[in-house]
Amino acid sequence: MKGGAYNASKPRFMYLGPKRNKSGRTGRVIKNMGDYIIGQFNYPKITRKLRKNYLNSMGEPCKKACETCGCIPSETADEDMPRNSTPTPNAPPTTPEELNSNEDDYFNTQRKLEEKRKYLKKKNEYREYRSRRLVAPGSYYITQKNVHTASLVTCSALAMDIHNEGVEHFLTHISGGESPSEIEEMISDIKSRCSSLDCIHNIKIWAGAGPEMEAGQELNDPNYVSMPVVMKVLEGLDVVDVRDGKIYYKGTETEIPVIKTCFRHYVGSKN
């Protein structure tokens, strides 16, 4: 398994002031001006002139629906979000009802102790799963085991299968601030595992559908920072063509769709 290091102290998003803006530039529209608007950002509190092509024709936020559950995250309250459209991989077990029982005779006490041991074992297995197979923002894994990532808001995810001696799964969670050296590390690591780039199959791209319920302006393209990094990896591997704004396997008419995915869903190998 290979993991790219994630340095939380490193600027990974467009720097707009004393705080980093990690929410896809949200705020409110102060004034419409033809092809531009005057917008005030929430984080940090600064005012900027922005081209209106990030908004709809009325200067209002565009609606980005999740292609997995069909919801529009910015307009869907948390309690109304679909709960079962994509289950958590190896979801942690719920606390057994037996542990909450008030029965306290000898046999029930022994049974509750046994249930508690099983519960803690499953919970520890899940913690180990998360530490080994859940890809954090700004990092990547290459492994024969299934790997997943989640919480795509303004981030993007890129996955592919590497067929050489057996099959390995590559998955990266792109925040958008990855440096040229970090991008080159991913490309080199994939190339080192391929006798030829014909060994790359099953490329998948997911893009966050935008923030959760949040007041204020939300721009049209929440992935405008992260998606270019995904393309740099694919173009560095020389495995895709881009025509008319669509992505194809190189030299073919087979399209690789960009799947809009809300922050609730897990994506990755075998998804």
N, C-alpha and C positions, 0 to 999 in steps of 0.2 A: 504494500500500500504506500502511496506517495501523497504527501500533503504539502501544499504551498503555504508558507508561513503567513499569518495575518497579523499585521502590526497595527493595533488600534490607534496608536499615536500618529500614524502617518496620514496626511491629507488624502482622502479618497473620494471627495466630492468637490464640486465647484465651490471655490472659496469666495464668499460674498461679504465678508466682514469679520467681526471678532468671533462669531460662531459659525460652524459649518452647517450648510443647509442640506439636510438629508431627506427632505420630504418631497422632492420633485418641484421645488419652488412654489410654495403655496402662500396665499395672502388674499388681498381683495383688490378689485378694480376701483380706482379712484376716478378716472376720467377716460372716455373713449375719444380717440383722435384719428379718425380715418383709418389708416393702415396700422396704427399703433394704439396702445393703451398706456396709461400711467398706472402702474401697479405697486402696491405696498406689500412687501414680503412679511410673513410672520416671523421667520427666523433667519437672519436677524431683522430687526425693524428698520428696513431701509426702503427707499422708493426708487423705482427704476422705470425707464421707458422701454417697452417691449413690443416687438412686432406682433400683430394680431393673428398671424398664421398659426400661432400656438393655441388659438381659441376658435370657437365657432363663429359663424358670420355675424352673430349678435354680440360678440365680445364676451360670451359666457363660456363656462367650462364645457369641454366636450365630454361625452359619456363613454367610458371604457368598460365594457362588460367582461366578466370572467367567462372564458369559453368552457370551463369545466362545470360551473354551477349556474351560469347565466346571470348572476347578480351583478349590480353596479356597486362596487365597494363604497364609493363616496356617497351613495344615496341609500345604503342599506344599513340600518341599525344593527349592532352586534347581535342582539337577541333574535333578529330575523334572518341571520345568515344561515344558509343550509349547513347541516351538521354532519351529514353522512355521505356526501357525494364523493369524497376521496378520503378513505380511512387513514389514520396515522399508521405508518409501517411499524409492526411489532408494538402496537399500542400498549401502554402500561396497564396492568390489571387494576380494576377497581377494588376497593377494600371489601373483602367478603362480609356478607351480612352476619355470618357466624361470630365475627370479631366484635360486633356491636350487641350481641345477645346478652341479656341479663342473667341467663341461666348459669349457675356457678357450682353445680355438683361436680364430683370428681371426673366423670366421663366427659361432660361438656367442657370442662376446663382443659382436659387433655386434647379433645378435638379442636378447641380453639387455638391451642398452642401449635398443633400440627398445621392448621390453616394459616396461622401467622407465619410459620416457617416457609410454607409454599409461597405465600404472598410476598415476603421479603426477597425470596430467591428470584421470583419473576421480576420484581421491581429492580433488583440489582442487575439482572440480565438486560433489562431495558436501558438502564443507565450506561451499561457497557456498550450496548448497540449505538446509543446516541453519540458516545465519545469516539467510536470507531467508524461509524458509517453515516453520520449526519454532517454534511459539508457546510462549514461556516462561511459567512460572507468573506470574499476576498481570498478564498483558498480553493484547492482542488484535490481530488483523489483519483488514483488509478488503481483498481483492485479487481480481483475476480469475484468479490462479493457484491451484492446489490448495495447501492448507495443512494441517498436521497438528500434533498435540501428543501427548505420551506421558507415562509415569510417573504416571498417575493412581493415587493411593493413598487419601488422604482428600480430594483435590481433585475438582472436577467440570469438565466441558467443555460448552460450548454452541456450536452451529453453526447457520447458516441461510444460505439463498441469497437475494440481493437482486436482483430482476428490475426493471430500469429500462431504461437504454440498454445492453443486454448484461446479463450475469450476473456478479455479484461474490459471493465467498464470505466470510462472517464466521465467525471462530472465536476463542473466548476460553478460556483456561485459568484457572479460578477457584480461588483458594486459600482464600477465605473471609474474608480481612481487608480486602477492597477498601473504600475509603472511599466515602461518598455522592457525592463529586465524581467519583471514578473511574467509578462506576456510571452517573452522569448523562452523563459523556463518551461512554461506549459507546452509550447510548440516543440521544443527540443526533447522534452520528456516523452511526448507522444511519438515523435519521429524515431527515438531510440528504441522503441518497442515494435517498430514496423520494418519488415524486410522491404516492403514497398508501400506506398500510400494507398494501394488498392486494398490494404487490409482494414481500412476505416469504413465502418458500416453504421447504419441506424443512427444517423445524426439527428438530434432533437434540440429544439430551441424553445425556451419558455421566457416570457416577459411579464413582469408584474403589471397588473391591471390598475395600479394606482392605490392611493391611501384608503384607509378605513374611513368611516363617517367622520368628516372634518369640516368645520365652517371655513368659508373663504374661497378664494380662487384656486382652481386646480387646472394646470395646463394640460394641453392635448396629449402630449407624448411623455409619459412618466419615465420612459427608458431612454431618453435622449442622451444620457451620459453613459449608461451601461451597455447599450446595444452596439455602439462602435467598437468596444473592446471584444465582444463576441465575434464581430466580423474580422477583426485583426487576427484573432486566433485561427479562424477558418481560412482566411486568405493566406496567412503564413504557412498553413499546411497545404495550400494550393489544391483544395478539394471541392471548392464551390465556384459557381459563376453567379453574378448578380445581373439580372436583366429586368428592366421595367419595374424596379423596386422589389422584385421577388428573388428568392435564393434558390438555386438549383444545384444538384450534384454536378460536378464539373463534367462538361461534355455530354450532358443528358437533358432530357425534358422533365426529369423527376424533381418536383418542387419540395423544398424543405420548409414547411410552414412555421411561422412564429406564433406560438400558442399563448394567448393572453390568459394569465393565471392569477387569481386573487391570492392574497396573503395567507389564506387558510390552508391551501393545498400543498401536499408533498409531491415533488416531482423527482424524477431520476430514472435509474435503470428499471426496466420492466414496468414503466408507467406509460 
